[in-house]
Structures are given as structure tokens and as C-alpha cells.
Amino acid sequence: MLSDFGIVLLALIFAALALMLVFGISWLLRPKKPTVEKLTTYESGEDPIGNANIRFNIRFYVVALIFILFDVELVFLFPWATVFGNKDFIEQTNRQWGWFTLVEMVIFIAVLALGLAYVWAKGHLEWVKPEVKGPKFKSKIPMSMYENVNKKYEEK
């Protein structure tokens, strides 16, 4: 008879084999027709402009971190919602459980609201698109030649 760890190991092996099987089948069945459009760079639905080796605006990271922070904190609302109306807890605490959990969640949401107000007041939620700066290198090749090459590949 297998121990608990053996069962977990078998489950992991089965999951890995199932994953490899599904990926293998999808690799065999998928269409393999690369086109110029499919091979172009895709970045958030916008055509890439300028050099890719530029510094990103720090607000991108700040907004992402704020989103993750509030998203993770909102996960705490789900367990609270399941325990809030528990009849056993309400009866055992002489009907004080409901008020306690309600006050607790009001405080929690108030702290979240204060954090959101602080971030909003500091202006961290405002998005400013950075100005794209072209290269400062002066090429001997005229710009019209570059435009001709771009037009050539746009037609395909």
C-alpha cells in the first residue's frame, strides 16, 4: 500500500504526463503557417515605435504594484463573507459575532480606502505616456530609402 507521499508523487507524475500529452497533441495538430503579420512584434496591441532599449516610465511599475496590492487584499473579503453569517458562531457569542465581523471588515475597507486615497492624491494613478525620442545618430543613408524598405514590407 502506498503512503500519502507516494499518492502525491503518483499524482504529480500523472499530471506531468497528461501535460506532455496535451502539449504534444496540440503541437501535432496546430497549423504551421507563419506569415509576416504573425512574425511581427506585438506589444499590448500597439505597433512598436522607436528603439526597444528605452527606459520604461516608473509609473507603469507603480500602477502594477498598486493593482496587485489591492487585488490581493480584496481576496480577504471572500473568507470573511463565508464566515460572517455563520449561525453557530452567532449563537455561541450571544449574537456578538455578526457585529464583530462587520466592524472588523469596515475597518479593513476603511484602511484600503485610505490607501487608495493616498495613492490617488500623490498622483500615482495618473498615466503619462513617455515621449518617444529618436536616435541622435546621423546616417549617410537618406530617409527615403528607409521609407521605401518599409513600404516594400507593408505590402506583404
Salt bridges, closest charged atoms under 4 A:
GLU46 OE1 - LYS129 NZ 3.51
